[in-house]
């Protein structure tokens, strides 16, 4: 007999049966698009169209339309690239590492988090193509046989490592996401009423029959992919951080960047997951599956990683002082008190101070406050990348070459393009594919929602839970 812990709320509420799970999650896939979805999709397409025009003009005229200068040669392009790569980290962590650790709370959020990862990496890759200036030459970054003589990529360059790391990360994440979709695609195939839907979902379900052998192979390959994905969570942003750490520029040349970037990536990724899931649970009426327990647990991860990022900020300043290198010291002093002081203090406020408010259980379980702080965290993480990149470049060793960076309409427009692309892809995903993993939710539903313990005379008795009953009694806390 399955009994839930008296100190943890059930992961699925409402006394759901297997049939309820199927019906609730398939409803938005099988039904016509809602008015709200059409409005959101229309806005995303408009944003994407405007961004596409800005991007086309950038490629037509050249990178001179950006606000770059000979001192600040990297700015919004690489800032946005690193920001999007960071956002893509949470999906793999939720789907792979938490699977290996058998964390059941991941089951309701892993599907959307994995989709977010894939779309965020696509947005990040778009910035690589943008700042090439000539995207039709993108294949030159690959070590391909060619007729241009001894023309090979520089394998000592972290920028080349980026190409391999991100392409590998994208490939494994895409396969992992698709494998997890197969049982749910088969469910939608079997429920489909039109020939087109049955053919499309049936094709991608790859002949899934639900037999014991099929499930065994599914779980086996899921564990293999989780094992392959786990090192990628650490390696991808480590390699991205080496774009800066392997240089000799004060403010960049530091060994703390790899773990610091990884913690920051998980930090911003979980914040974006919160933003997307809080909207999704309301729009698709999935409050019984994406519960306050999920929200509170993710807020705890945000608090932890935010604290790690805060320690990294303090460590950077300490090492800059302790090193005795005046250029290193000035780079950090300039961040705090120089012309871009407002960006630095925005970063500190958003990334270090705001997550600490989640130590309050009441605030940690507040949906409105969680959404607000998640937006603030992502703003702060964008400022972190901007501060690291621009403030380390705009004042170098020669004061006569000092310069300021100001974004142009095309810097901003290209950034807007990535938002339009991301939300267009996510809205299409949320409409035509199940946003919650039905198969995995059904696997945990009996032990998390069917029954609850109740203390009677000091002994935990098992009773069926009504839909409106609390997860546990006050006297059992």
Secondary structure, 3 states (H helix, E strand, C coil): CCCCCCCCCCCCCCCCCHHHHHHHHHHHHHCCCCHHHHHHHHHHHHHHHHHHHHHHHHHHHCHHHCCCCCCCCCCHHHHHHHHHHHHCHHHHHHHHHHHHCCCHHHHHCHHHHHHHHHHHHHHHHHHHHHCCCCHHHHHHHCCCCCCCCCCCCCCCCHHHHHHHHHHHHHHHHHHHHHHHHHHHHHHHHHHCCCHHHHHHHHHHHCCCCCCHHHHHHHHHHHHHHHHHHHHHHHHHHHHHHHHHHCCCCCCCCCCCHHHHHHHHHHHHHHHHHHHHHHHHHHHCCCCCCCCHHHHHHHHHHHHHHHHHHHHHHHHHHHHHHHHCCHHHHHHHHHHHHCCCHHHHHHHHHHHHHHHHHHHCHHHHCCHHHHHHHHHHHHHHHHHHHHHHHHHHHCCCCCHHHCCCCCCCHHHHHHHHHHHHHHHHHHHHHHHHCCCCCHHHHHHHHHHHCCEEEEEECCEEEEEECCCCCCCCCHHHC
